[in-house]
Amino acid sequence: MLSHYLTTNGFMIFKEAMMKAISLLLAVLFLAGCNTVEGIGKDLKKGGEKLEKAASK
């Protein structure tokens, strides 16, 4: 099985599959990171609003 990937054509197929897998993983991590940053931004905004309300009393 591994000997199949050692041939020129087989190696190119293996390399292409690995690049696709890595690209997919990076896309998933990027999208998950954006969602997390958005959540932190919302939390900070709510905290700021509470501080403004407390300061205006």
C-alpha positions in Angstrom: 0.0 0.0 0.0 2.7 2.5 0.9 4.7 1.5 -2.1 1.9 2.9 -4.3 2.5 6.3 -2.8 6.2 6.1 -3.6 5.6 6.2 -7.3 5.6 9.6 -9.0 1.8 9.6 -9.8 0.9 8.0 -6.5 2.9 10.6 -4.6 1.2 13.4 -6.4 -2.2 12.0 -5.6 -1.2 11.6 -1.9 0.3 15.1 -1.8 -2.9 16.6 -3.4 -5.1 14.7 -0.8 -3.0 16.0 2.0 -3.2 19.6 0.8 -6.9 19.3 0.6 -7.1 17.9 4.1 -4.9 20.7 5.5 -6.8 23.4 3.7 -10.1 22.1 5.1 -8.7 21.9 8.6 -7.4 25.5 8.3 -10.8 26.7 7.0 -12.6 25.1 9.9 -10.2 26.6 12.5 -10.5 30.0 10.9 -14.3 29.9 11.0 -14.3 28.7 14.6 -11.9 31.4 15.5 -14.0 34.1 13.9 -17.0 32.9 15.9 -15.0 33.0 19.1 -13.8 36.5 18.5 -17.3 37.7 17.7 -18.5 36.3 21.0 -15.8 38.0 22.9 -16.6 41.3 21.2 -20.3 41.0 22.2 -19.3 40.2 25.8 -17.0 43.2 25.9 -19.7 45.4 24.5 -22.3 44.3 27.1 -19.7 44.9 29.9 -19.1 48.4 28.5 -22.8 49.2 28.5 -23.1 48.1 32.1 -20.2 50.3 33.1 -21.8 53.2 31.3 -25.1 52.6 33.1 -23.3 52.4 36.5 -21.4 55.6 35.8 -24.5 57.5 34.8 -26.3 56.8 38.1 
